[in-house]
């Protein structure tokens, strides 16, 4: 019997959740989970290590690796095939209060609209 999946902690939902190529032919969108978006954001945009990312999201490093590989494959598929990319879904939990690891985090849901 498989172990139940752990809910992934994220600080906030992405502000932009749909990306569409300029194309006259409508194509089926590629759906990127919110957890994959968060892993890609933390690893590629924020330059976290996989261990730091795992700690921030309350999951194992091997889960980070698996989510990252699948997320990158989905982003590449959308780019190469000219398909829309939609960010939605996934087993995620948005934090309800500022956490110590979010200190100075511009994407923290508790800071949005306050520092801009």
CORMOTA-V349129 format. One record per residue. N is the residue number from 1. PHI is phi as a letter, one per 30 degrees, with the letter a starting at -180 (999 if undefined). D_CENTER is the distance of its C-alpha to the mean C-alpha in Angstrom with 2 decimals. Layout:
BEGIN
((N/PHI/D_CENTER) (N/PHI/D_CENTER))
END
This chain:
BEGIN
((1/999/27.71) (2/d/23.99) (3/d/22.43) (4/d/20.38) (5/d/16.60) (6/d/15.30) (7/d/13.17) (8/c/9.94) (9/d/10.26) (10/b/7.99) (11/d/10.11) (12/a/9.60) (13/d/8.40) (14/d/7.79) (15/d/11.46) (16/c/11.60) (17/c/10.46) (18/b/13.09) (19/b/14.45) (20/b/17.92) (21/d/20.25) (22/d/23.81) (23/a/25.64) (24/d/28.59) (25/c/27.60) (26/d/24.98) (27/b/22.72) (28/d/20.52) (29/d/16.85) (30/c/14.16) (31/c/11.59) (32/c/7.98) (33/d/6.62) (34/d/4.36) (35/d/4.21) (36/d/4.01) (37/e/1.92) (38/d/2.30) (39/d/4.92) (40/d/5.81) (41/d/6.07) (42/d/8.00) (43/d/9.95) (44/d/10.86) (45/d/10.92) (46/c/11.99) (47/i/13.84) (48/d/13.30) (49/d/15.00) (50/d/13.62) (51/d/15.84) (52/d/14.59) (53/d/10.92) (54/d/12.41) (55/d/14.59) (56/d/12.14) (57/c/10.15) (58/i/13.60) (59/b/13.35) (60/d/15.45) (61/d/15.08) (62/d/15.95) (63/d/13.13) (64/e/10.70) (65/e/12.86) (66/d/12.89) (67/d/9.18) (68/d/9.09) (69/d/12.29) (70/d/11.46) (71/d/8.38) (72/d/10.83) (73/d/13.54) (74/d/12.08) (75/d/11.54) (76/d/15.02) (77/d/16.49) (78/d/15.67) (79/d/17.16) (80/d/20.12) (81/c/21.08) (82/i/20.62) (83/c/18.64) (84/d/16.55) (85/c/12.74) (86/b/11.49) (87/c/8.09) (88/a/9.25) (89/i/10.15) (90/j/9.46) (91/d/11.24) (92/b/9.65) (93/b/11.91) (94/d/11.74) (95/d/14.21) (96/c/17.62) (97/a/19.17) (98/e/18.62) (99/c/18.13) (100/e/20.01) (101/d/17.05) (102/c/15.79) (103/e/19.14) (104/i/18.95) (105/d/15.22) (106/d/15.33) (107/c/12.02) (108/d/13.43) (109/d/14.06) (110/d/17.63) (111/c/18.29) (112/d/17.24) (113/i/20.49) (114/c/22.53) (115/c/22.37) (116/c/22.44))
END
